[in-house]
Amino acid sequence: MSSKNIGLNEDQQLAILTEWNNRPEDPPYISQLIELVFPDIPEKQRDGRSKYGRAVKKFLAEKSLEAKVSHKYYPKEKIELNDEQKEFVSNNCSAMKPMEMARLIFDDPKISALDQRYKVTVDFLNTVPNKVKYSDSNEDVPVEGGYQPPKSESRALVRVNKYVYNGINKEKVTTKIKRNLSTLIGYMHTFRFLHQISTYTIETDRELFESSFVRYTWDKSDLSQEEVDQYIVLAAEVVIASNIQRRVERLQQLLDQNAEDTEGRRMAMSLVEAINTAQTEYNQCVNRQTKLLNELKEKRSQRMSKIMQESASILNLVELWKDEESRNKMIKIAEIRKKNVSTEIERLTSMEEIKSRIMGISEEEVLNG
């Protein structure tokens, strides 16, 4: 097939425009657009000089657009803090972490450690005297992927209160709460947990995973290692469901745009099928969450019930022992009373003595005159 016979259909044109509009500050490379609309062609054909590349470039030219090419260098725009942002960092660096300040001054909660805005914040922070910078002796140490699991009860308490409404009153930390926090720290330092959370490159996904795990486990200090692994899987399913929801929303937006662009003509069936597939995946994910959560609740309920039964058996034995002790005391008292009554009865068996007392004379006086 010659190059002049290669053309883009409406779906391919829509896909290119959507990808372009989603990246206003970072336009896609020509190879990325070719791969997007011609996913099945060999990799060596994903080049602007191929017939597929020329078809894409022709369509872009009609829209007065130009995609990036791999052999050309595109310098990134350098980001600098303005005077107001610098003043904010200087005034707050003693109480806030660099990441917290970067997200505030740029008004973007999704800023990560790899973001240029975070790096320029840190660069300026390095010019501030150390004596006024934020410091915390209990500061958590980053592990793979930049994640920081809590290493002390105070830091674990902060995590709990971050994700749990009315979680823990700092002024009323009981021994039980301390045990829960200590156990939570152990849960969050397992290799399985650290490995799973390090797979998330998007900060919101990482926080969603952590928040789900903390909310499920912070008050359960009796979990087995198998149950901890299952709660990790459950938290991961929550992230999967969230990502599927985002995908459904994006597909729905594309479908709405397609309906508007075609002025009432037939909607793209591929989009409808993709939405249906994504919704099915979402429902399956929610069902897995519900099933796993119910299994974990039932398993723990059975274990707690068994513990309570064993405790009740011990209490019953104690009560029985106490009852037996009381019963023995009552028997001893009854025997003592019985013995005293028997003695008194023997003393009163002599009726002559009773009669003599009634007449006011003793037996000796009667006998001896």
C-alpha angles and dihedrals in degrees: 000000000000124000094248089064093057112100139157122247124217094267092052092047090049091049092052094048092046092051090047093049091048090058107045094151096040112035115203125256118254090245090056092053092047090052090047096056099027103038095157101055121102116272093243088062092057092093132111091239095058122091089256092051092049090052091053093045091049091055091047091050090054087057093044090246130134124198125212120263124215097233094059125080117229112194116216118240108258114241119216133180116245122225093265092052092047090051090051092052092047093050097045106033091096092063105026138058121241092250092052092050094046092053091049100046092046093037093228120122091190097067110129134195090265094054116113090225091059091048094053089049090054091045091055091043089058088064092057116093112263094232092070098043126107115271134172125178088209094051111145119243116236118242131192112329094019095280117146116207116197115263101186137044091247092055092044089052089055091053092050094049090046092061106022120069110231088358111157130353106224090212094054106048107154129195089259092053090049089053090050092050093047091050092047089055088054092049091052093050096056115116092237093056095045092046093050097047091046090061091069112090094178113080094217091055091050093050092046090053093047094045092050093049094046093048091050099045113023094096097039111086094162101067120132120228089254091055091048089055090050092052088051089054090047092052090048090053089055089057091047091052091050092051091049090052091053090050091051090051092051092048091048090052090051090049092051091048090049091051091051095044094050093047096230098325122136112303120237106271091205090065092048091050091047091052092049091049092049092048090051090051090049093052091048090050092050090048090052090051093050093047094047093046092050091049091051092048092048093047093050092043091054091049093048091047090053091049091049091050091051091048090048090052091053091048091050090052090051091049091048090050090050091048091050091049091051091046091053091051091052091049091052091049090049091050091050091050091046091052092050092050091049091053092049091050091053090051092053097045091093104087091182090066090049092050092047090053090050091054090046098242132101126239091250092055091052093049099042098035 
